[in-house]
Amino acid sequence: MKRTTVKLPDDLDASLRYEAGRRGITVSELTRQAIESHLVVGGRRRLGTAGHSGRSDVSHRIEEILTSELAAP
């Protein structure tokens, strides 16, 4: 496992520590969970930002794309 240093504003650090204590887990574990849930959903990468998909029809198909992504296991 790699060690990473992250600089946080005092209020975010306090919220992180409070939530970790409330859940009864370490700050490291809560941080890993938050990063993982932000990057991956159900084993699949989350949708990227618009304009970076390499497709020109995203704006026309957004409802279809969102429906398929949200319905995926």
Rosetta constraint file for C-alpha pairs under 8 A:
AtomPair CA 8 CA 12 HARMONIC 6.17 0.50
AtomPair CA 8 CA 13 HARMONIC 5.85 0.50
AtomPair CA 9 CA 13 HARMONIC 6.25 0.50
AtomPair CA 10 CA 14 HARMONIC 6.14 0.50
AtomPair CA 11 CA 15 HARMONIC 6.24 0.50
AtomPair CA 12 CA 16 HARMONIC 6.07 0.50
AtomPair CA 13 CA 17 HARMONIC 6.16 0.50
AtomPair CA 14 CA 18 HARMONIC 6.04 0.50
AtomPair CA 15 CA 19 HARMONIC 6.06 0.50
AtomPair CA 16 CA 20 HARMONIC 6.13 0.50
AtomPair CA 16 CA 27 HARMONIC 6.75 0.50
AtomPair CA 16 CA 30 HARMONIC 7.74 0.50
AtomPair CA 16 CA 31 HARMONIC 7.97 0.50
AtomPair CA 17 CA 21 HARMONIC 6.16 0.50
AtomPair CA 17 CA 27 HARMONIC 6.03 0.50
AtomPair CA 18 CA 22 HARMONIC 6.11 0.50
AtomPair CA 19 CA 23 HARMONIC 6.16 0.50
AtomPair CA 20 CA 24 HARMONIC 5.97 0.50
AtomPair CA 20 CA 25 HARMONIC 5.19 0.50
AtomPair CA 20 CA 26 HARMONIC 5.71 0.50
AtomPair CA 20 CA 27 HARMONIC 5.43 0.50
AtomPair CA 20 CA 30 HARMONIC 6.03 0.50
AtomPair CA 21 CA 25 HARMONIC 6.25 0.50
AtomPair CA 21 CA 26 HARMONIC 7.29 0.50
AtomPair CA 25 CA 29 HARMONIC 6.36 0.50
AtomPair CA 25 CA 30 HARMONIC 6.79 0.50
AtomPair CA 26 CA 30 HARMONIC 6.35 0.50
AtomPair CA 27 CA 31 HARMONIC 6.04 0.50
AtomPair CA 28 CA 32 HARMONIC 6.16 0.50
AtomPair CA 29 CA 33 HARMONIC 6.17 0.50
AtomPair CA 30 CA 34 HARMONIC 6.10 0.50
AtomPair CA 31 CA 35 HARMONIC 6.16 0.50
AtomPair CA 32 CA 36 HARMONIC 6.01 0.50
AtomPair CA 33 CA 37 HARMONIC 6.02 0.50
AtomPair CA 34 CA 38 HARMONIC 6.12 0.50
AtomPair CA 35 CA 39 HARMONIC 6.20 0.50
AtomPair CA 36 CA 40 HARMONIC 5.69 0.50
AtomPair CA 37 CA 41 HARMONIC 6.11 0.50
AtomPair CA 38 CA 46 HARMONIC 7.65 0.50
AtomPair CA 39 CA 45 HARMONIC 6.13 0.50
AtomPair CA 39 CA 46 HARMONIC 6.13 0.50
AtomPair CA 40 CA 44 HARMONIC 5.51 0.50
AtomPair CA 40 CA 45 HARMONIC 4.60 0.50
AtomPair CA 40 CA 46 HARMONIC 5.59 0.50
AtomPair CA 41 CA 45 HARMONIC 6.16 0.50
AtomPair CA 41 CA 46 HARMONIC 6.00 0.50
AtomPair CA 42 CA 72 HARMONIC 7.96 0.50
AtomPair CA 42 CA 73 HARMONIC 5.96 0.50
AtomPair CA 47 CA 69 HARMONIC 7.76 0.50
AtomPair CA 48 CA 52 HARMONIC 6.90 0.50
AtomPair CA 48 CA 53 HARMONIC 7.13 0.50
AtomPair CA 49 CA 53 HARMONIC 7.71 0.50
AtomPair CA 50 CA 58 HARMONIC 7.71 0.50
AtomPair CA 51 CA 55 HARMONIC 7.81 0.50
AtomPair CA 57 CA 61 HARMONIC 6.24 0.50
AtomPair CA 58 CA 62 HARMONIC 5.57 0.50
AtomPair CA 58 CA 65 HARMONIC 7.79 0.50
AtomPair CA 61 CA 65 HARMONIC 6.08 0.50
AtomPair CA 62 CA 66 HARMONIC 5.98 0.50
AtomPair CA 63 CA 67 HARMONIC 6.01 0.50
AtomPair CA 64 CA 68 HARMONIC 6.22 0.50
AtomPair CA 65 CA 69 HARMONIC 6.14 0.50
AtomPair CA 66 CA 70 HARMONIC 5.94 0.50
AtomPair CA 67 CA 71 HARMONIC 6.01 0.50
AtomPair CA 68 CA 72 HARMONIC 6.17 0.50
